[in-house]
Amino acid sequence: MQRIALLSDTHNYLDPKIFKYFETCDQIWHAGDIGTIAVTDELSKIKPVIAVYGNIDGQDVRRVHPRDQRFMCEKVDVFMTHIGGYPNNYSPDAVLEIKRKQPKLFISGHSHILKVQFDQKYQLLHINPGAAGNYGFHNVKTLIRFTIDSDKIMDLEVIELGKRI
């Protein structure tokens, strides 16, 4: 069983309130627009990090984190990318990867819009954790925690960190 903290779009800002939500987690996943490598370096001091780079990330982030991550967590096939869209509106690259080998969990960031949606067509769960940083048009900073136990994704919770400053 793995407890996951999922965030995106920190844009080089880690809200001090965020750290208490990682205490009960086994891993931290970041779906891009990290800001600088210092962000994932800081997160890595707390828990193991799996991350992808986003469109605002420079070479310091891109040297360490790939554009896409495809991995197994327990018995769940996970595909994570920053600009991926959502069911019925996937990016061209994301839909190609989903069609090539359907994941059970598809994670993207970029939109700053928190969304959890089951895709009937591809039989996958899509999660966008919204934005955890202060930059962007979102009003409330968010992240998501959930558990993966064998092939089940469960105990999903949305965490609001407060208003964007």
C-alpha positions in Angstrom: 0.0 0.0 0.0 1.3 3.4 -1.0 -0.1 6.8 0.2 0.5 9.5 -2.4 0.6 13.3 -2.2 0.0 14.8 -5.7 0.7 18.4 -6.6 1.3 20.5 -9.6 2.1 24.1 -10.7 4.1 25.2 -7.7 5.9 27.8 -9.9 8.8 27.9 -7.4 6.7 28.3 -4.3 6.1 25.7 -1.5 3.4 26.9 0.9 4.7 26.3 4.4 1.3 24.6 5.2 2.0 21.9 2.6 4.6 20.0 4.6 2.2 18.6 7.2 0.2 16.8 4.5 3.3 14.8 3.4 3.8 13.3 6.9 1.5 10.3 6.3 2.5 9.8 2.6 5.0 7.4 1.1 5.7 9.4 -2.1 5.2 12.9 -3.5 4.3 13.2 -7.2 4.7 16.5 -9.0 2.9 17.0 -12.3 5.0 19.9 -13.6 5.6 23.6 -13.6 7.9 23.0 -10.7 9.8 26.3 -11.0 13.3 25.5 -10.1 15.1 22.3 -9.1 15.2 23.6 -5.5 11.5 22.7 -5.2 11.9 19.0 -5.9 15.2 19.0 -4.0 13.3 20.2 -0.9 10.5 17.7 -1.4 13.0 14.9 -1.8 14.3 15.6 1.7 10.9 14.6 3.0 9.7 11.7 0.8 10.7 10.1 -2.6 9.6 12.3 -5.5 8.4 11.4 -9.0 8.0 14.4 -11.2 7.7 15.7 -14.7 8.7 19.0 -16.1 6.2 21.6 -17.2 6.2 24.3 -19.8 7.7 27.0 -17.5 10.5 24.8 -16.2 14.1 25.5 -17.2 17.0 23.2 -18.0 17.8 22.7 -14.3 14.5 20.9 -13.9 14.5 19.3 -17.3 17.9 17.7 -16.7 16.5 15.8 -13.7 12.8 15.2 -14.5 11.4 14.0 -17.9 8.5 15.3 -19.8 6.5 12.1 -19.2 6.6 9.5 -16.5 5.2 6.0 -17.0 5.6 3.7 -14.0 3.9 1.1 -11.8 2.8 1.9 -8.3 1.7 -1.3 -6.7 -0.4 -2.8 -9.5 -1.5 0.5 -11.0 -0.1 1.6 -14.3 0.5 5.4 -14.0 1.1 7.9 -16.8 2.0 11.4 -15.8 2.7 14.4 -18.0 2.2 18.2 -17.5 0.2 19.2 -20.5 -2.2 16.2 -21.0 -5.7 17.6 -21.1 -8.6 15.6 -19.7 -11.2 13.1 -20.9 -12.6 14.0 -24.3 -10.0 16.7 -24.6 -6.6 15.1 -24.3 -3.5 16.7 -25.8 -2.4 14.9 -29.0 0.7 13.5 -27.3 -1.3 12.2 -24.3 -3.9 10.5 -26.4 -1.2 8.7 -28.4 0.3 7.3 -25.2 -3.1 6.4 -23.8 -4.0 4.6 -26.9 -0.6 2.9 -27.1 -1.0 1.4 -23.7 -3.9 2.3 -21.6 -2.9 3.4 -18.0 -5.2 2.9 -15.1 -4.3 6.4 -13.7 -3.6 9.4 -15.9 -2.2 12.5 -14.2 -1.7 16.0 -15.7 -1.3 19.5 -14.5 -1.0 22.8 -16.4 -4.7 24.0 -16.3 -4.6 25.0 -12.6 -8.1 23.5 -12.5 -8.5 20.6 -10.0 -10.3 17.8 -11.7 -10.9 14.1 -10.8 -12.8 12.3 -13.6 -13.2 8.7 -14.7 -12.8 8.3 -18.4 -15.3 5.7 -19.6 -13.8 5.4 -23.0 -10.3 4.5 -21.9 -11.3 3.0 -18.5 -8.9 5.2 -16.6 -9.0 7.7 -13.7 -7.8 11.2 -14.6 -6.5 13.5 -11.9 -5.3 17.1 -12.1 -4.5 18.3 -8.6 -5.0 22.0 -9.5 -2.2 24.4 -8.6 -0.3 24.5 -5.3 1.6 27.7 -6.0 0.8 31.4 -6.0 1.2 32.1 -9.8 -1.8 31.7 -12.1 -5.5 32.4 -12.2 -6.7 29.9 -9.6 -8.2 31.3 -6.4 -7.3 28.4 -4.0 -4.1 26.4 -3.8 -4.8 22.7 -3.8 -3.2 19.3 -3.7 -4.6 15.8 -3.6 -3.8 12.8 -1.5 -4.8 9.2 -2.2 -3.9 5.6 -1.6 -2.9 2.9 -4.0 -3.4 -0.6 -2.6 -2.6 -3.3 -5.1 -4.8 -2.4 -8.1 -7.1 0.0 -6.3 -7.0 3.8 -6.1 -8.9 4.9 -3.0 -9.2 7.3 -0.1 -8.8 10.3 -2.4 -8.9 13.7 -0.6 -8.7 17.2 -1.9 -6.7 19.5 0.3 -7.1 23.3 0.1 -4.1 25.2 1.2 -5.8 28.6 1.2 -6.1 31.5 -1.2 -3.5 32.3 -3.7 -1.5 35.3 -2.6 
